[in-house]
Amino acid sequence: MSYCDIAPGHPFHGPYHGTEYGFPVRDDAILFERLVLEINQAGLSWLIILKKREAFFDAFEGFDVGRVARYGETERARLLSDAGIIRNRLKIDAAIHNARVIEGLIADHGSFAAWLDLRHPLPKDDWVKLFRQTFRFTGGEITGEFLMSTGYLPGAHDENCPVYREILALRPPWSEG
């Protein structure tokens, strides 16, 4: 069964499936949030991440890239002691490091989305290679899900899913490539 079969009607998966997953994203804070959430999902279920999403939002100060990029040991310790999020040092360190990288991409390209746009379209394997060279804790599954969830790769929804048609009407990057 696909996500399109199981998500509708579910209290957590349903809203995410119907209003966010696969929809094109331009906002850098949302792109950063999705990257952090995908990294934290590694080894866990997506349901756990969705249930902890609000706590992640609070812990990472609304996913403000500039703020997180300035995190030091005090903030790292705070995150490691926050039971509302995934308390994994590697994942927390990756979030902070990746915020610093994204801050640089924003400085160089105007936005994280603009940096992604400059590389689009790429096949998934090339995206994975680029993300591994650019970010921390971004393997094939994390990169693929991040790019599908933000509209850069197809596959978030089945073609017979009503949400698929909504997304297609928004002309996500994968439909243009």
N, CA, C and O of each residue as an XYZ file, in Angstrom:
708
protein
N       0.835     -1.189      0.000
C       0.000      0.000      0.000
C       0.878      1.250      0.000
O       1.950      1.277      0.605
N       0.410      2.257     -0.675
C       1.175      3.500     -0.759
C       0.724      4.474      0.325
O      -0.288      4.267      0.995
N       1.489      5.522      0.473
C       1.155      6.580      1.434
C      -0.211      7.179      1.093
O      -0.973      7.553      1.984
N      -0.509      7.264     -0.194
C      -1.799      7.812     -0.628
C      -2.971      6.926     -0.194
O      -4.096      7.409     -0.068
N      -2.717      5.648      0.033
C      -3.767      4.733      0.489
C      -3.963      4.804      2.000
O      -5.093      4.713      2.479
N      -2.887      4.964      2.748
C      -2.991      4.874      4.211
C      -3.123      6.230      4.917
O      -3.652      6.290      6.027
N      -2.651      7.316      4.293
C      -2.628      8.616      4.977
C      -3.996      9.278      5.142
O      -4.292      9.774      6.229
N      -4.845      9.304      4.104
C      -6.117     10.020      4.262
C      -6.919      9.524      5.470
O      -7.101      8.324      5.673
N      -7.386     10.484      6.254
C      -8.169     10.161      7.435
C      -7.363      9.950      8.698
O      -7.919      9.969      9.796
N      -6.055      9.748      8.562
C      -5.206      9.557      9.740
C      -4.973     10.929     10.386
O      -4.770     11.911      9.672
N      -4.998     11.018     11.729
C      -4.871     12.332     12.376
C      -3.544     13.058     12.131
O      -3.502     14.287     12.184
N      -2.477     12.333     11.868
C      -1.189     12.982     11.597
C      -0.808     12.889     10.122
O      -0.464     13.892      9.498
N      -0.872     11.675      9.568
C      -0.498     11.490      8.166
C      -1.457     12.200      7.217
O      -1.027     12.743      6.199
N      -2.735     12.203      7.533
C      -3.738     12.790      6.637
C      -3.471     14.245      6.299
O      -3.376     14.590      5.121
N      -3.346     15.111      7.301
C      -3.079     16.519      6.981
C      -1.755     16.734      6.245
O      -1.677     17.551      5.327
N      -0.717     15.999      6.649
C       0.573     16.149      5.975
C       0.462     15.710      4.519
O       0.935     16.410      3.624
N      -0.154     14.563      4.277
C      -0.338     14.038      2.926
C      -1.158     14.993      2.071
O      -0.825     15.231      0.910
N      -2.215     15.533      2.631
C      -3.160     16.320      1.847
C      -2.801     17.775      1.627
O      -3.341     18.414      0.725
N      -1.890     18.314      2.444
C      -1.612     19.749      2.322
C      -0.133     20.124      2.215
O       0.191     21.278      1.933
N       0.773     19.153      2.437
C       2.197     19.506      2.422
C       3.064     18.588      1.563
O       3.887     19.061      0.779
N       2.881     17.300      1.708
C       3.783     16.330      1.085
C       3.747     16.435     -0.431
O       2.717     16.192     -1.061
N       4.889     16.801     -1.008
C       5.012     16.903     -2.452
C       4.678     18.265     -3.017
O       4.955     18.534     -4.186
N       4.083     19.138     -2.203
C       3.765     20.479     -2.676
C       5.061     21.275     -2.816
O       5.953     21.148     -1.977
N       5.178     22.097     -3.869
C       6.402     22.873     -4.045
C       6.622     23.832     -2.875
O       5.688     24.480     -2.402
N       7.870     23.911     -2.421
C       8.239     24.759     -1.286
C       9.277     25.774     -1.746
O      10.257     25.424     -2.403
N       9.049     27.029     -1.394
C       9.981     28.108     -1.726
C      10.593     28.745     -0.474
O      11.646     29.378     -0.547
N       9.936     28.576      0.660
C      10.352     29.224      1.908
C      11.548     28.491      2.516
O      11.490     27.283      2.746
N      12.625     29.223      2.774
C      13.851     28.601      3.289
C      13.668     27.959      4.653
O      14.261     26.914      4.921
N      12.860     28.560      5.525
C      12.625     27.969      6.840
C      11.897     26.637      6.710
O      12.187     25.696      7.448
N      10.962     26.551      5.785
C      10.238     25.288      5.575
C      11.154     24.252      4.935
O      11.117     23.078      5.303
N      11.968     24.678      3.987
C      12.938     23.747      3.390
C      13.880     23.213      4.461
O      14.162     22.015      4.501
N      14.367     24.091      5.325
C      15.254     23.669      6.402
C      14.524     22.731      7.352
O      15.077     21.712      7.766
N      13.292     23.067      7.699
C      12.503     22.186      8.561
C      12.395     20.792      7.959
O      12.631     19.799      8.648
N      12.042     20.710      6.681
C      11.888     19.407      6.041
C      13.188     18.624      6.063
O      13.178     17.413      6.283
N      14.306     19.299      5.840
C      15.593     18.614      5.873
C      15.869     18.078      7.277
O      16.286     16.931      7.434
N      15.641     18.897      8.282
C      15.860     18.471      9.671
C      14.931     17.308     10.025
O      15.368     16.342     10.651
N      13.687     17.385      9.644
C      12.741     16.311      9.965
C      13.115     15.018      9.250
O      13.045     13.941      9.843
N      13.507     15.112      7.998
C      13.911     13.907      7.256
C      15.149     13.276      7.893
O      15.225     12.054      8.017
N      16.104     14.089      8.294
C      17.298     13.570      8.960
C      16.909     12.865     10.250
O      17.423     11.789     10.554
N      16.013     13.463     10.998
C      15.611     12.878     12.277
C      14.752     11.638     12.112
O      14.668     10.825     13.032
N      14.125     11.478     10.981
C      13.304     10.290     10.737
C      14.164      9.050     10.518
O      13.679      7.934     10.707
N      15.409      9.212     10.129
C      16.283      8.068      9.845
C      16.256      7.065     10.999
O      16.597      7.396     12.134
N      15.849      5.846     10.688
C      15.783      4.785     11.685
C      14.501      4.774     12.497
O      14.320      3.912     13.357
N      13.619      5.710     12.237
C      12.366      5.827     12.987
C      11.193      5.905     12.013
O      11.388      5.981     10.799
N       9.993      5.887     12.545
C       8.823      6.021     11.680
C       8.502      7.498     11.454
O       8.811      8.351     12.286
N       7.882      7.778     10.321
C       7.481      9.145     10.011
C       6.425      9.628     11.002
O       6.351     10.821     11.298
N       5.615      8.715     11.511
C       4.597      9.077     12.493
C       5.240      9.667     13.753
O       4.729     10.644     14.300
N       6.332      9.099     14.211
C       7.033      9.645     15.374
C       7.444     11.086     15.105
O       7.287     11.954     15.963
N       7.967     11.332     13.920
C       8.429     12.679     13.571
C       7.247     13.643     13.498
O       7.326     14.764     14.000
N       6.157     13.212     12.876
C       4.987     14.094     12.795
C       4.434     14.423     14.178
O       3.998     15.548     14.422
N       4.452     13.461     15.068
C       3.973     13.713     16.434
C       4.892     14.676     17.188
O       4.434     15.410     18.064
N       6.168     14.676     16.858
C       7.135     15.538     17.533
C       7.394     16.840     16.769
O       8.231     17.648     17.174
N       6.687     17.033     15.688
C       6.962     18.169     14.801
C       6.859     19.510     15.525
O       7.731     20.363     15.359
N       5.839     19.707     16.301
C       5.679     20.976     17.018
C       6.835     21.197     17.993
O       7.331     22.315     18.132
N       7.256     20.144     18.656
C       8.389     20.253     19.576
C       9.669     20.605     18.816
O      10.475     21.398     19.300
N       9.862     20.021     17.627
C      11.015     20.380     16.796
C      10.951     21.856     16.421
O      11.955     22.565     16.485
N       9.764     22.311     16.030
C       9.579     23.707     15.640
C       9.991     24.638     16.785
O      10.702     25.619     16.570
N       9.543     24.323     17.988
C       9.890     25.130     19.156
C      11.379     25.030     19.484
O      12.032     26.042     19.735
N      11.908     23.817     19.481
C      13.306     23.594     19.855
C      14.274     24.300     18.899
O      15.314     24.804     19.321
N      13.922     24.330     17.610
C      14.776     24.952     16.600
C      14.288     26.354     16.220
O      14.553     26.844     15.123
N      13.567     26.986     17.158
C      13.151     28.380     17.028
C      12.523     28.694     15.668
O      12.929     29.628     14.977
N      11.525     27.892     15.307
C      10.824     28.120     14.054
C      11.637     27.801     12.816
O      11.289     28.217     11.711
N      12.713     27.066     13.000
C      13.629     26.698     11.912
C      14.207     27.931     11.225
O      14.411     27.950     10.011
N      14.461     28.951     12.026
C      15.124     30.151     11.541
C      16.586     29.773     11.245
O      17.370     29.512     12.158
N      16.924     29.750      9.975
C      18.246     29.281      9.544
C      19.367     30.076     10.214
O      20.329     29.487     10.708
N      19.255     31.383     10.237
C      20.298     32.212     10.823
C      20.491     31.955     12.309
O      21.621     31.913     12.796
N      19.397     31.784     13.024
C      19.499     31.510     14.462
C      20.169     30.167     14.715
O      21.089     30.062     15.526
N      19.695     29.134     14.006
C      20.251     27.795     14.221
C      21.713     27.757     13.791
O      22.518     27.053     14.401
N      22.061     28.500     12.756
C      23.455     28.540     12.298
C      24.387     29.089     13.376
O      25.578     28.779     13.382
N      23.854     29.898     14.284
C      24.674     30.479     15.350
C      24.675     29.636     16.628
O      25.284     30.032     17.622
N      24.011     28.493     16.618
C      23.974     27.659     17.819
C      25.377     27.194     18.190
O      26.183     26.822     17.337
N      25.635     27.230     19.483
C      26.893     26.738     20.025
C      26.616     25.640     21.035
O      25.581     24.975     20.984
N      27.548     25.460     21.947
C      27.437     24.374     22.930
C      26.224     24.499     23.841
O      25.625     23.489     24.209
N      25.855     25.711     24.207
C      24.688     25.902     25.085
C      23.423     25.398     24.408
O      22.633     24.669     25.008
N      23.238     25.790     23.161
C      22.042     25.361     22.420
C      22.091     23.860     22.115
O      21.069     23.177     22.180
N      23.267     23.356     21.786
C      23.421     21.920     21.528
C      23.029     21.126     22.775
O      22.312     20.130     22.679
N      23.496     21.563     23.932
C      23.147     20.900     25.197
C      21.644     20.985     25.454
O      21.027     20.015     25.895
N      21.063     22.146     25.178
C      19.611     22.306     25.344
C      18.851     21.315     24.467
O      17.904     20.675     24.923
N      19.264     21.192     23.222
C      18.597     20.264     22.297
C      18.776     18.814     22.744
O      17.840     18.018     22.675
N      19.970     18.480     23.199
C      20.231     17.108     23.647
C      19.431     16.741     24.895
O      19.229     15.558     25.171
N      18.983     17.720     25.638
C      18.197     17.439     26.845
C      16.692     17.601     26.623
O      15.908     17.415     27.554
N      16.283     17.945     25.402
C      14.873     18.190     25.101
C      14.177     16.875     24.745
O      14.369     16.340     23.654
N      13.374     16.365     25.664
C      12.687     15.084     25.453
C      11.615     15.168     24.373
O      11.113     14.135     23.930
N      11.256     16.360     23.944
C      10.236     16.510     22.912
C      10.727     16.200     21.511
O       9.927     15.973     20.604
N      12.050     16.188     21.330
C      12.616     15.922     20.001
C      13.441     14.639     20.057
O      13.503     13.979     21.095
N      14.067     14.292     18.951
C      14.973     13.146     18.891
C      16.325     13.629     19.426
O      16.950     14.519     18.849
N      16.756     13.040     20.516
C      17.992     13.492     21.177
C      19.176     12.648     20.702
O      19.707     11.821     21.442
N      19.562     12.872     19.484
C      20.670     12.153     18.871
C      21.727     13.183     18.500
O      21.480     14.071     17.684
N      22.891     13.063     19.094
C      23.948     14.066     18.882
C      24.289     14.227     17.393
O      24.440     15.353     16.919
N      24.408     13.135     16.663
C      24.757     13.235     15.241
C      23.700     14.010     14.460
O      24.031     14.815     13.590
N      22.435     13.766     14.769
C      21.344     14.445     14.065
C      21.278     15.915     14.462
O      21.033     16.771     13.612
N      21.489     16.216     15.717
C      21.493     17.607     16.175
C      22.680     18.355     15.582
O      22.533     19.484     15.114
N      23.843     17.739     15.600
C      25.019     18.369     15.004
C      24.823     18.593     13.510
O      25.253     19.614     12.973
N      24.176     17.647     12.838
C      23.901     17.796     11.409
C      22.964     18.971     11.162
O      23.166     19.732     10.216
N      21.945     19.127     11.997
C      21.005     20.244     11.833
C      21.738     21.585     11.956
O      21.514     22.493     11.156
N      22.596     21.703     12.942
C      23.333     22.952     13.147
C      24.309     23.193     11.999
O      24.377     24.293     11.451
N      25.057     22.162     11.643
C      25.998     22.283     10.518
C      25.258     22.646      9.234
O      25.685     23.539      8.501
N      24.159     21.962      8.963
C      23.411     22.206      7.730
C      22.808     23.603      7.711
O      22.693     24.207      6.644
N      22.420     24.131      8.872
C      21.935     25.514      8.926
C      23.047     26.469      8.493
O      22.794     27.440      7.780
N      24.268     26.194      8.922
C      25.401     27.041      8.529
C      25.653     26.953      7.023
O      25.948     27.958      6.376
N      25.536     25.754      6.476
C      25.701     25.574      5.031
C      24.600     26.331      4.293
O      24.874     27.049      3.332
N      23.368     26.171      4.738
C      22.236     26.840      4.081
C      22.379     28.352      4.182
O      22.057     29.070      3.235
N      22.858     28.839      5.318
C      23.095     30.277      5.461
C      24.072     30.752      4.377
O      23.877     31.817      3.792
N      25.102     29.977      4.113
C      26.042     30.306      3.043
C      25.404     30.248      1.669
O      25.679     31.092      0.816
N      24.548     29.248      1.449
C      23.848     29.145      0.165
C      22.933     30.340     -0.051
O      22.828     30.861     -1.162
N      22.268     30.772      1.022
C      21.402     31.946      0.941
C      22.235     33.187      0.604
O      21.832     34.000     -0.228
N      23.379     33.327      1.242
C      24.250     34.476      0.965
C      24.724     34.464     -0.492
O      24.799     35.513     -1.133
N      25.040     33.288     -1.004
C      25.573     33.181     -2.370
C      24.504     33.202     -3.457
O      24.755     33.681     -4.563
N      23.310     32.685     -3.150
C      22.301     32.494     -4.198
C      20.979     33.208     -3.930
O      20.075     33.167     -4.765
N      20.859     33.854     -2.786
C      19.625     34.563     -2.463
C      18.656     33.747     -1.639
O      17.890     34.300     -0.849
N      18.681     32.431     -1.815
C      17.824     31.535     -1.032
C      18.284     30.098     -1.231
O      18.988     29.773     -2.187
N      17.860     29.244     -0.290
C      18.106     27.806     -0.420
C      17.356     27.290     -1.647
O      17.879     26.469     -2.401
N      16.134     27.772     -1.840
C      15.333     27.350     -2.994
C      16.035     27.707     -4.307
O      16.028     26.916     -5.250
N      16.640     28.891     -4.368
C      17.357     29.292     -5.588
C      18.535     28.362     -5.852
O      18.809     28.021     -7.003
N      19.233     27.949     -4.797
C      20.331     26.990     -4.960
C      19.806     25.664     -5.505
O      20.409     25.075     -6.401
N      18.685     25.199     -4.963
C      18.076     23.962     -5.468
C      17.673     24.133     -6.921
O      17.901     23.240     -7.738
N      17.078     25.268     -7.252
C      16.631     25.534     -8.620
C      17.788     25.503     -9.611
O      17.632     25.029    -10.737
N      18.945     26.005     -9.197
C      20.112     26.026    -10.081
C      20.573     24.619    -10.448
O      21.173     24.413    -11.503
N      20.298     23.665     -9.589
C      20.734     22.293     -9.818
C      19.666     21.443    -10.499
O      19.957     20.352    -10.991
N      18.452     21.932    -10.528
C      17.340     21.172    -11.092
C      17.347     21.291    -12.602
O      17.667     22.369    -13.103
N      17.017     20.255    -13.363
C      16.690     18.911    -12.902
C      17.928     18.021    -12.839
O      18.799     18.076    -13.707
N      17.981     17.235    -11.835
C      19.018     16.212    -11.691
C      18.333     14.878    -11.421
O      17.275     14.842    -10.794
N      18.925     13.785    -11.888
C      18.405     12.479    -11.470
C      18.703     12.270     -9.984
O      19.630     12.876     -9.446
N      17.931     11.427     -9.330
C      18.065     11.229     -7.893
C      19.505     10.908     -7.490
O      19.994     11.461     -6.505
N      20.186     10.044     -8.211
C      21.559      9.680     -7.840
C      22.491     10.892     -7.811
O      23.367     10.985     -6.951
N      22.301     11.814     -8.750
C      23.129     13.022     -8.771
C      22.759     13.958     -7.617
O      23.630     14.605     -7.035
N      21.457     14.028     -7.289
C      21.042     14.812     -6.124
C      21.705     14.256     -4.862
O      22.227     15.004     -4.035
N      21.673     12.932     -4.733
C      22.248     12.295     -3.543
C      23.733     12.627     -3.437
O      24.222     12.968     -2.360
N      24.437     12.529     -4.541
C      25.873     12.846     -4.545
C      26.094     14.308     -4.143
O      26.978     14.604     -3.339
N      25.300     15.210     -4.695
C      25.418     16.631     -4.368
C      25.122     16.888     -2.889
O      25.847     17.635     -2.233
N      24.061     16.272     -2.365
C      23.713     16.478     -0.963
C      24.781     15.899     -0.038
O      25.091     16.496      0.993
N      25.339     14.757     -0.386
C      26.407     14.181      0.441
C      27.633     15.081      0.463
O      28.330     15.158      1.475
N      27.903     15.767     -0.656
C      29.051     16.674     -0.722
C      28.781     17.993      0.000
O      29.715     18.672      0.427
N      27.513     18.352      0.135
C      27.138     19.663      0.651
C      26.706     19.646      2.116
O      27.055     20.545      2.881
N      25.951     18.627      2.501
C      25.338     18.578      3.828
C      25.832     17.376      4.619
O      26.528     16.509      4.091
N      25.462     17.339      5.888
C      25.740     16.181      6.743
C      24.473     15.364      6.917
O      23.363     15.896      6.911
N      24.663     14.057      7.074
C      23.595     13.103      7.396
C      22.533     13.068      6.294
O      21.334     13.035      6.573
N      22.991     13.077      5.044
C      22.050     13.069      3.925
C      22.395     11.949      2.952
O      23.084     12.166      1.955
N      21.912     10.763      3.251
C      22.066      9.642      2.344
C      20.950      9.617      1.315
O      20.203     10.584      1.165
N      20.849      8.518      0.621
C      19.888      8.390     -0.464
C      18.437      8.530     -0.042
O      17.667      9.236     -0.695
N      18.055      7.872      1.033
C      16.660      7.923      1.487
C      16.299      9.320      1.983
O      15.248      9.854      1.630
N      17.151      9.901      2.785
C      16.890     11.243      3.331
C      16.810     12.265      2.206
O      15.881     13.071      2.166
N      17.768     12.239      1.300
C      17.780     13.188      0.188
C      16.562     12.993     -0.695
O      15.898     13.964     -1.057
N      16.259     11.753     -1.045
C      15.105     11.480     -1.901
C      13.802     11.943     -1.278
O      12.985     12.576     -1.947
N      13.599     11.637     -0.004
C      12.367     12.057      0.664
C      12.291     13.569      0.796
O      11.224     14.154      0.608
N      13.412     14.212      1.119
C      13.423     15.673      1.192
C      13.000     16.270     -0.146
O      12.146     17.156     -0.188
N      13.589     15.792     -1.235
C      13.299     16.347     -2.558
C      11.882     16.015     -3.029
O      11.248     16.839     -3.688
N      11.377     14.828     -2.703
C       9.983     14.508     -3.033
C       9.027     15.372     -2.221
O       8.037     15.879     -2.748
N       9.328     15.536     -0.943
C       8.409     16.268     -0.071
C       8.330     17.746     -0.422
O       7.347     18.405     -0.083
N       9.342     18.278     -1.093
C       9.379     19.696     -1.425
C       9.143     19.977     -2.909
O       9.261     21.122     -3.347
N       8.814     18.951     -3.680
C       8.448     19.139     -5.076
C       9.566     19.079     -6.082
O       9.351     19.399     -7.251
N      10.762     18.677     -5.669
C      11.878     18.615     -6.610
C      12.029     17.266     -7.302
O      12.656     17.180     -8.358
N      11.469     16.226     -6.726
C      11.454     14.903     -7.353
C      10.028     14.393     -7.349
O       9.283     14.646     -6.402
N       9.634     13.672     -8.401
C       8.294     13.081     -8.416
C       8.228     11.881     -7.471
O       9.251     11.402     -6.982
N       7.017     11.410     -7.228
C       6.851     10.178     -6.471
C       6.167     10.337     -5.135
O       5.910      9.341     -4.459
N       5.862     11.567     -4.729
C       5.213     11.766     -3.431
C       3.805     11.172     -3.430
O       3.348     10.664     -2.406
N       3.125     11.232     -4.558
C       1.735     10.772     -4.638
C       1.530      9.875     -5.850
O       2.179     10.035     -6.883
N       0.620      8.937     -5.699
C       0.195      8.111     -6.823
C      -0.531      9.002     -7.825
O      -1.175      9.976     -7.436
N      -0.432      8.678     -9.101
C      -1.090      9.493    -10.123
C      -2.608      9.510     -9.977
O      -3.257     10.450    -10.435
N      -3.181      8.496     -9.351
C      -4.632      8.473     -9.167
C      -5.075      9.154     -7.870
O      -6.269      9.191     -7.572
N      -4.137      9.686     -7.106
C      -4.438     10.391     -5.863
C      -4.929     11.803     -6.208
O      -4.299     12.483     -7.017
N      -6.035     12.256     -5.615
C      -6.515     13.615     -5.909
C      -5.475     14.702     -5.598
O      -5.451     15.740     -6.259
N      -4.635     14.472     -4.617
C      -3.608     15.455     -4.252
C      -2.583     15.588     -5.379
O      -2.029     16.668     -5.586
N      -2.329     14.511     -6.098
C      -1.390     14.548     -7.220
C      -1.793     15.636     -8.213
O      -0.950     16.404     -8.677
N      -3.086     15.697     -8.535
C      -3.568     16.690     -9.496
C      -3.431     18.113     -8.938
O      -3.118     19.045     -9.679
N      -3.665     18.274     -7.639
C      -3.481     19.589     -7.009
C      -2.033     20.049     -7.135
O      -1.756     21.196     -7.482
N      -1.129     19.136     -6.849
C       0.293     19.467     -6.910
C       0.716     19.757     -8.341
O       1.449     20.716     -8.584
N       0.272     18.952     -9.281
C       0.620     19.142    -10.687
C       0.172     20.518    -11.174
O       0.871     21.152    -11.966
N      -0.988     20.986    -10.706
C      -1.484     22.306    -11.090
C      -0.579     23.433    -10.582
O      -0.577     24.529    -11.142
N       0.179     23.165     -9.535
C       1.107     24.155     -8.975
C       2.455     24.170     -9.697
O       3.319     24.989     -9.386
N       2.631     23.270    -10.653
C       3.845     23.164    -11.460
C       5.109     23.004    -10.617
O       6.001     23.852    -10.654
N       5.179     21.903     -9.855
C       6.386     21.672     -9.058
C       7.602     21.526     -9.981
O       7.452     21.201    -11.158
N       8.787     21.763     -9.452
C       9.982     21.673    -10.288
C      10.098     20.365    -11.075
O      10.528     20.387    -12.228
N       9.720     19.211    -10.473
C       9.866     17.943    -11.189
C       9.000     17.888    -12.438
O       9.336     17.171    -13.381
N       7.899     18.621    -12.471
C       7.018     18.589    -13.653
C       7.538     19.474    -14.767
O       7.099     19.371    -15.913
N       8.472     20.339    -14.428
C       9.025     21.294    -15.408
C      10.296     20.762    -16.055
O      10.692     21.222    -17.126
N      10.936     19.792    -15.405
C      12.257     19.353    -15.819
C      12.268     18.470    -16.995
O      13.335     18.038    -17.432
